[in-house]
Amino acid sequence: DAGITQSPRHKVTETGTPVTLRCHQTENHRYMYWYRQDPGHGLRLIHYSYGVKDTDKGEVSDGYSVSRSKTEDFLLTLESATSSQTSVYFCAISYPLGTSGINEQFFGPGTRLTVL
Amino acid sequence: GESVGLHLPTLSVQEGDNSIINCAYSNSASDYFIWYKQESGKGPQFIIDIRSNMDKRQGQRVTVLLNKTVKHLSLQIAATQPGDSAVYFCADGRDAGNMLTFGGGTRLMVKP
């Protein structure tokens, strides 16, 4: 998984509770991303980061916030979880693998979140 | 990439046969395209990529073909094996911005 870990791997929570998911990388890459994956929608970008304290919104950012206080950690927070946020969440990092100049994205193992 | 409906398109092939998985894209300004493989319960895994100024690129047992005229991308897997069973999806991106747009995916099932 390209040196990316996610925690927790599974979580069940109740509507209205705060939830924080953690993404950790060991390779000091600048770009990190949070996606959610749902049937019928593929991977959708929630937030991304291009450096410590530098973050921006993706296409489905409502209800989510992120923080990046260290290069290696990118946190995704659901301030007040809703059932519509039940999903599988993937973290990714980006760096050029070869000499083509393409910044491929490499994904973590995912976190399955269920909001009851 | 383009999103697809709730039910993933499925391709069923016999072990040992070649597989061809297709992807249509909409952004003619994309600089590159990437294919990913996702096994059940795992994160997407990078397979191969291709720049928009190329027509073909080969990897180990895989070949990606790009037809910019009809905005079509295909992934060919030679001598398909049971371990190739997964969902495959394409993504396209631009050099500026470090963002990818993902397609909905195709499920490949390999029959022994």
Boltz contact constraints between the chains, C-beta under 6 A:
constraints:
  - contact:
      token1: [A, 31]
      token2: [B, 98]
      max_distance: 6.0
  - contact:
      token1: [A, 39]
      token2: [B, 6]
      max_distance: 6.0
  - contact:
      token1: [A, 40]
      token2: [B, 6]
      max_distance: 6.0
  - contact:
      token1: [A, 42]
      token2: [B, 3]
      max_distance: 6.0
  - contact:
      token1: [A, 42]
      token2: [B, 102]
      max_distance: 6.0
  - contact:
      token1: [A, 42]
      token2: [B, 104]
      max_distance: 6.0
  - contact:
      token1: [A, 43]
      token2: [B, 102]
      max_distance: 6.0
  - contact:
      token1: [A, 90]
      token2: [B, 43]
      max_distance: 6.0
  - contact:
      token1: [A, 94]
      token2: [B, 98]
      max_distance: 6.0
  - contact:
      token1: [A, 100]
      token2: [B, 51]
      max_distance: 6.0
  - contact:
      token1: [A, 102]
      token2: [B, 32]
      max_distance: 6.0
  - contact:
      token1: [A, 102]
      token2: [B, 49]
      max_distance: 6.0
  - contact:
      token1: [A, 103]
      token2: [B, 98]
      max_distance: 6.0
  - contact:
      token1: [A, 104]
      token2: [B, 46]
      max_distance: 6.0
  - contact:
      token1: [A, 105]
      token2: [B, 100]
      max_distance: 6.0
  - contact:
      token1: [A, 107]
      token2: [B, 43]
      max_distance: 6.0
  - contact:
      token1: [A, 107]
      token2: [B, 44]
      max_distance: 6.0
  - contact:
      token1: [A, 108]
      token2: [B, 43]
      max_distance: 6.0
  - contact:
      token1: [A, 109]
      token2: [B, 43]
      max_distance: 6.0
  - contact:
      token1: [A, 110]
      token2: [B, 43]
      max_distance: 6.0
